[in-house]
Amino acid sequence: MTVIFSFACTTKDKITKNASEKINVQASCVAFYNLENLFDTIDNENVNDKEYTPSGPLKWNTQKYTSKLQRMSYAISQIGLDYSPVGVALIGVSEIENRGVLEDLVKQPDLVKRSYEIVHYDGPDRRGVDVALLYNPRLFKVTNSKSYRLHTDDANFLTRDQLMVSGYLQDEKIHVIVNHWPSRYGGEERSRPKRNAAAALTRSIADSLFRVDPKAKIIIMGDLNDDPFNVSCATILGAKKEMNDVKAGELYNTLWKTLDMGVGSLAYNDQWNLFDQLIISAELAHADRSKLKFWKAEVFNRSFLILQEGKYKGSPWRTHAGGVWTNGYADHFPTLIYLVKEVK
């Protein structure tokens, strides 16, 4: 399925919207979304999900679960439509309980016609939440996937696995690494070593891909529970702020400058953070327009996802607040990038 748009171009490697030379490109949307505790209503064995059951403190029942699915499916259906009417080609997700909730999600009326398929592995997280990748098989062809476990000095610490999926987007091979790094529970400083360890694991996965192919096209995405300038992202992962500073084998953080402009993906204590990041390898950042190339990134903070009144006006409209069901979407905004390729 090919959707072609006309863009303006100033040089062979920079696509803009304000120039005299016109080129046709195919745009693909790649996104990430923390779905904020997408749990079913079943008390599953060996999963700490009592909170999300009808008898639990949140009184999580079929009506609430169904509404959550409807909310999340509608939000996902809207991502990427500005430049890709077929919608998001692939989207990493986090805070999902199991494959079953994703199967329920992709069957919702707003998504069912896209026939999204799922890559998911059960992980060891104590709360029972995992990461996964949803993809449109007409747009992205999966060739390989693997789940990586994070081991730390604390043998009792269990967190989300990291998911690597390889495949073909617009006939070019890409590798996607989906993350949900350890939280800041207990304080940012105290919990920092665990996120640094997660960053080191992500970097090692990327480096293993670079050893096989120094020009590998890699997209690292996820809720990193750190901002782009934190040590885990900027130093250990090595994701740079300036595209021109990124050399072969290095990484570019597509959303760092977005945070500099005061735009974030979640709000805490009246401060915006941009934990939900999309980071790309040099080959995607510097490709010429005849190859798959990064064009732009954004926080998908559409009005329907935002609280319009009350104490937290302007922040993401979440499912629960203070233990009270608010029938919202999620406590994070989705983030996305567009990858484009010239069509002759």
N, C-alpha and C positions, 0 to 999 in steps of 0.2 A: 504494500500500500504506500503510494508516494503522494505526499502533499507538498506542493511547490509554492514558494512565496518569492516576491521580488524585493530585494534589498538593495541598498546603495553601497558602493564600495569606493574607498579612496586609494587603497593600495592592495596588492595581491594578498596581503595577510591581515587586513583589518576591515571588518564589516561594520558599516555604520548605517544610520537612517537618513543622513543628510549629505549627499554627495551626488555628483553628476552621473558617474558610471553605474549602470544597473546590472545586477547579476541575479540569477535565479538560484535559490538554495532550498534544500529540504531541511526543515527544523525538527529536531527531536528533543522532547522534554524528559529530563531525568530529575527525580525528586526524592526527598526524604520527609517522613512524617512520624513523629512520636504520637501514637494513638491514645495515649493516657489510659492505661489499664483496660485494655479490651479483653475482658474476662467473660466467659460464659457463666451460667447460673449454677453449674454442677460443682459439688464438693469433690474435687478430684483427689485421688489418693497420691500421697507424696508431694502435693503442691500446697503451699501456704495461701490458699484462696478462700478461706472461710469468710473473710470480709465481703467477698463478692458471691454470696449465696443468699437465698431468700431469708434464712434465719440469722445471717450475719448482721453486723452493726449498720451496714449500708442498705440493708433490705433489698439486695440486688435481685430483681425478679425478671420475668420474661418481658414485661412491658418496658422496663428500663433498658434491658439488653437490646431489644428490638429497636428502640429509639436511638440507642448508641450506634447500632449498625447503620441505621438510616442516615444519621448525622455524618458519620465518617465516610460512608460511600458517596454521599453528595459532595462533601468537601473534596475527596479524591477526584471525583468526576469533573470538577471545575479546574483542576490544576493543569496549567500548560495550554489552555484554550486560546490564549492571546495570540500565539504563533503556531500552534499545532492543533487544529480542530479534532484530530483523532485522540487527543488527550495525552496524558503522560505515558511514555513508552515503558519505563520501569521506575518503580518507587520502592525504596527501602523503608521498612517500618520497624518500630520498636514498641515495647510494652504490650505485646500480644501474648495471650496465655498458651496457645497451642495452634496447631494447624486447623483445627475445627473452626475456630472463630474467624480465621481467614477465609475458609471455604464458605462460611455464612456471609462474610463481607462481600466477596466477589460475586455472589449470587443476588445481591440487592439490585432492584430495578435500575438504579442509576449507573451500575457497572456491568450488569450481566452481558450486555451486547459486546463488550470489549473482550470477553473471554479470558480475563486475566488468569495466568497460571502462577503457581506458588513454589518458591524454594525456601524450605524451612527445616531446621534441625532442632530437636529438643535439647535444651541446655540445662546447666546445673543451678541456675539462679535460685536463691532461697525463696523468692516470691513467686517463682514459676513463670517469669516473663522472658521472652526471647526476642530476637530480631529475625527478620525475614525479608525476602524480596518478592514483590509482585511484578509481573511483566506481561506485556501484550505479545503473544507469540507471533502475531503478524508483523511486529516491529522489531522484536529482539529474539534471537535464537540462542538458547543456552547450550553450551558445549561441556561445561564442567562446573562443579561446585564443591566446596569443602568448608567444614566448620572447624574453627581454631579455638582452643580452650586457653584461658588466661590462668597461669599459675603464679602465685606470689609466695613470699616468705611465710605468710599466714595460711597454714594448711586448712584451716576452717573457713577461709573466705571463699565464697562461691558467687560468681557473677555471670553476666551474659557471655556466651560465646561470640566470636567474631565470624561473620559469614563472608566467604569469597565466592563470587560467581563470575564465570567467564562466558563470553558469548559474542554474537555479531550484531551490531547496530549499524544500519545503513551499509552493510557489507564490510564493515571494519571491526576487527576484534578489539573488544574492551574487557577490562576486568573491574568488577565492582566489589568493594569491601564495605560491608554494612556493620555499623558499630552501635553499641550503647555502653559507653564507658562507666565505671563505678561512680556512684553519686557523691554528693558533697555532705552526706549524712555524717554528723559529728563535727562538722566544720570544714571549710575549704582547706586549711593548712594540714589538719590532721589526716584528711582523706586523700591528700595530694599524691602520696607515693603510689597508691593503687591506680590512679589515672595515668601517672607517669609510666607505670608498668604496662598498662593497656596501650599507651601510645607506642611503647617499644615493641609490643607484639604487632601492632598495625604496621609499623615501619619495617619489621622483619618480613611480614607478608609481602609488602610492596617490594622490598629488596630482592626477595626470592623470584618475583615476577621480572624484575629488571635483570637479574642474572641470566634468565632464559632469553629475554628480549630487552636489550637496553633502550629500545624505543617503545616500550609497552605503554598502551593507553590505559591509565588507571584512574578510577574515580573512588575516592574514599569519602564515605558519607556516614552521618549518624549523629545521635545526641551524645556529644563528647563530655558533657557536664563541665566543660571548660570553655573559655572564650578563645578566639584566635590568637591573642597575645600571650596566653598562659604558656608556661614552660612545656607542658605536654604537647601542645600543638605547634608552637613556634620553634622550639629547640629540639625536642626529642623526635617528633614527627618531621620537623623541619619544613613546615608549610609556610611559604613566604607571602608577604603582603604585596610586593611589587612584582608584576608579571615579568618585567624586564630582567629581574634578578634571578629568575628560575632557569637553571641550566639542565642539560640532559641528566636524567636520574633524580631530579629534584621535583618538588611539589609546590603548587600554587594554591593559596587559600582564596577561593572565589568570593568569599563573603566578608573578609576582614574589613575592607573599606566601607561596606554596608554598615557594619557596627560603628565605624568611625563617624558615620553620618547620623548616629543616634537611633538606628533601626535595629531591633532585635527580634528574636524568635520566642522569647519568654520574658516575663516580668516578675521580679521578686523584690520586695521592699522598695517599691517605686523606682527600681533600676532595671534597665533593659540589659539582657544578656543575649549572646548569640551562640548558644551551645549546639544548635542544629546546623552542622556545617557540611559543605560540599567542597572537596579538595581534589585537585586534578594534577596529573603528571605533566611534565614539560611538553610531551608530544601532543597533548590536547591543547595546551596553552599557546603553542607556537606553530601549529600546523598551518600550511597555506590553505587557501579556500577550496582547493580541489580535494582536500581530505577532511575528515571529520574534525571539527574545531570548536572550541569553546567560544560562545558569543556573549552571553550575559547571564547574571545570577540575580536572584531576588528572594526576599522573604514574601511568602504568599499570605499577606495579612489583609485579606478582603474583609469588607465590613460585616458580612454575615458570621465571621469567626470571632468578632470583637464584642466585648461587653459594651453596651451603649449607655448604661447608667449605673449608679451605685458607687460604692467605695472604690471598686477596682475598674471603673470605667476606662476603656481604652486598652485593657489587657485581654489576652485570649479568653474566650468564653469556654470554660472548662466543664467537665462532667459533674464534678463535685467541688464544693467549696466549704471548708470547715465541717466536713462530714455530711453536708446537706446536698441532695441531688439538685442540680441546677439545669439539667437537661441541655447542656451545651455540647461542645465538640471535643476540645482537648486543651490542655494547659500550655501547649506549644503551637506555634504556627508552622506549617510546612515550609520547606525551603526548596528551591529548584534552580536548575541551570538549563540553558538551551545549548545544544550542540548543533552546528549547521555544516552543510556540505554543499558545494556548488553542484547544480544540476544543469547539464548542457543539452 
